[in-house]
Amino acid sequence: MSLEKILDKILEEARNEAERILLESRQKAEEITQNARKQGEIQANALLEQAERLGNLEASRLVTQARLEKRIKILSCKKDLIDEVLEKAFQKQKGDKIELKRKIIRKDGEVEEFVDQEKLKQELRPKLEKDIAEVLKI
């Protein structure tokens, strides 16, 4: 074999080896890129799911808080209305307060005493609340 043929053969083998190495490098680069994309998609999906869960939790918390505030307002309005009803019930037509007395019967006779209106209102409040709830069906 001549020197020129040997050099051509070496150059051809070197080119073939360079092409093979280049092809392998491209394939490895493509695999790395594909794996990076897959990992990126997995991480993006995980972050999206986490954000959706957190969003749903926050929405649920806000709805619960709004419902609670609504119930508190309703209870406050009911209390105010009951206070107003009780107050009007204890007033005379001309605006004077009614003085209530109760008669206590004992073995030794009868005794009259004044009834504290505030105490009586507190005693009547639960019954009125129950009656109002039944009438309003709440």
Backbone torsions as a table, in degrees:
resi	resn	phi	psi	omega
1	MET	NA	143.0	-179.0
2	SER	-86.6	161.0	-178.6
3	LEU	-60.4	-36.8	-178.9
4	GLU	-66.9	-41.2	178.8
5	LYS	-66.3	-39.1	178.8
6	ILE	-63.6	-44.7	179.3
7	LEU	-64.1	-40.5	177.7
8	ASP	-63.0	-41.5	179.8
9	LYS	-65.8	-42.0	178.3
10	ILE	-64.0	-43.0	178.7
11	LEU	-64.3	-41.3	178.8
12	GLU	-64.7	-42.7	178.0
13	GLU	-64.2	-38.9	179.2
14	ALA	-65.5	-41.6	177.6
15	ARG	-63.3	-46.3	179.1
16	ASN	-60.2	-43.4	178.7
17	GLU	-65.3	-40.1	178.0
18	ALA	-64.6	-41.9	178.1
19	GLU	-64.6	-41.9	178.9
20	ARG	-63.1	-44.8	179.0
21	ILE	-64.0	-41.9	178.7
22	LEU	-64.1	-42.5	178.3
23	LEU	-63.6	-45.2	177.9
24	GLU	-62.2	-40.6	179.3
25	SER	-64.4	-42.1	178.4
26	ARG	-64.6	-42.4	178.9
27	GLN	-62.8	-44.8	178.5
28	LYS	-64.0	-40.4	178.0
29	ALA	-63.1	-40.7	178.3
30	GLU	-65.4	-41.9	177.7
31	GLU	-62.2	-44.3	179.1
32	ILE	-62.5	-42.5	179.1
33	THR	-63.7	-45.3	178.8
34	GLN	-60.9	-45.8	179.3
35	ASN	-62.9	-40.1	178.8
36	ALA	-64.7	-40.1	178.1
37	ARG	-63.9	-45.2	179.2
38	LYS	-61.0	-45.6	178.7
39	GLN	-62.9	-40.0	177.5
40	GLY	-62.7	-41.8	178.0
41	GLU	-65.3	-42.9	179.2
42	ILE	-60.7	-47.2	179.5
43	GLN	-65.2	-40.6	179.6
44	ALA	-64.1	-43.2	178.4
45	ASN	-63.9	-41.2	178.9
46	ALA	-63.2	-43.1	178.7
47	LEU	-65.8	-38.4	178.6
48	LEU	-65.0	-44.6	178.2
49	GLU	-62.3	-42.1	179.0
50	GLN	-64.0	-42.3	179.3
51	ALA	-64.5	-38.9	177.7
52	GLU	-64.9	-42.8	178.2
53	ARG	-61.2	-46.4	179.7
54	LEU	-64.1	-39.2	177.5
55	GLY	-63.3	-43.2	178.2
56	ASN	-64.6	-41.1	177.7
57	LEU	-62.6	-43.1	-179.8
58	GLU	-65.7	-41.7	178.0
59	ALA	-62.6	-43.1	179.0
60	SER	-63.2	-41.2	179.3
61	ARG	-63.3	-42.3	179.8
62	LEU	-65.7	-40.4	178.4
63	VAL	-64.4	-44.7	179.2
64	THR	-61.6	-43.9	179.3
65	GLN	-63.1	-42.3	179.4
66	ALA	-63.8	-41.2	178.2
67	ARG	-63.7	-41.5	179.2
68	LEU	-63.8	-45.0	178.7
69	GLU	-62.1	-37.9	177.8
70	LYS	-62.6	-46.0	179.8
71	ARG	-62.8	-39.9	179.1
72	ILE	-63.3	-42.3	179.0
73	LYS	-65.0	-41.8	178.7
74	ILE	-62.1	-45.7	179.3
75	LEU	-62.3	-39.6	178.8
76	SER	-64.2	-43.0	178.3
77	CYS	-64.1	-42.5	178.2
78	LYS	-60.3	-42.9	-179.9
79	LYS	-62.9	-44.9	179.5
80	ASP	-62.0	-42.5	179.2
81	LEU	-64.9	-41.9	179.0
82	ILE	-65.2	-40.7	176.5
83	ASP	-60.0	-43.0	-179.7
84	GLU	-65.1	-43.2	179.0
85	VAL	-62.4	-45.8	-179.7
86	LEU	-63.8	-41.4	-179.1
87	GLU	-63.0	-45.2	179.5
88	LYS	-66.7	-33.6	-180.0
89	ALA	-66.7	-27.0	-177.7
90	PHE	-96.7	7.0	178.5
91	GLN	-105.6	145.0	172.5
92	LYS	-77.1	171.5	-179.7
93	GLN	-59.8	-37.6	-176.1
94	LYS	-83.9	-0.3	177.2
95	GLY	99.7	-2.3	177.4
96	ASP	-78.8	150.4	176.7
97	LYS	-73.4	143.8	177.0
98	ILE	-84.2	135.1	174.3
99	GLU	-97.5	115.4	-177.1
100	LEU	-96.6	140.4	176.5
101	LYS	-127.1	151.9	171.7
102	ARG	-127.4	148.5	-177.7
103	LYS	-102.6	125.3	178.3
104	ILE	-109.3	124.3	-178.9
105	ILE	-99.8	122.6	179.5
106	ARG	-118.7	174.7	176.8
107	LYS	-61.9	-38.8	-176.1
108	ASP	-89.4	4.5	177.0
109	GLY	138.2	-171.8	-179.0
110	GLU	-102.1	145.3	177.8
111	VAL	-132.0	135.7	175.2
112	GLU	-105.6	139.1	176.0
113	GLU	-139.5	153.7	178.8
114	PHE	-77.2	145.2	178.9
115	VAL	-100.6	131.2	176.5
116	ASP	-73.1	118.2	-175.3
117	GLN	-61.7	-39.5	-178.5
118	GLU	-64.3	-40.8	178.8
119	LYS	-65.7	-41.3	179.3
120	LEU	-65.6	-40.3	177.4
121	LYS	-60.3	-42.9	179.1
122	GLN	-64.9	-33.9	177.8
123	GLU	-71.7	-34.5	-177.8
124	LEU	-80.9	-25.4	-174.6
125	ARG	-52.0	-53.0	-178.0
126	PRO	-59.8	-39.2	179.5
127	LYS	-64.4	-44.4	178.6
128	LEU	-63.5	-41.9	179.2
129	GLU	-60.5	-42.2	179.6
130	LYS	-64.8	-46.7	-179.7
131	ASP	-61.2	-43.6	179.7
132	ILE	-64.1	-43.1	178.6
133	ALA	-61.8	-38.2	178.8
134	GLU	-68.0	-43.0	-179.5
135	VAL	-65.1	-43.0	-178.6
136	LEU	-82.3	-7.3	-179.7
137	LYS	57.2	50.3	177.3
138	ILE	-118.8	NA	NA
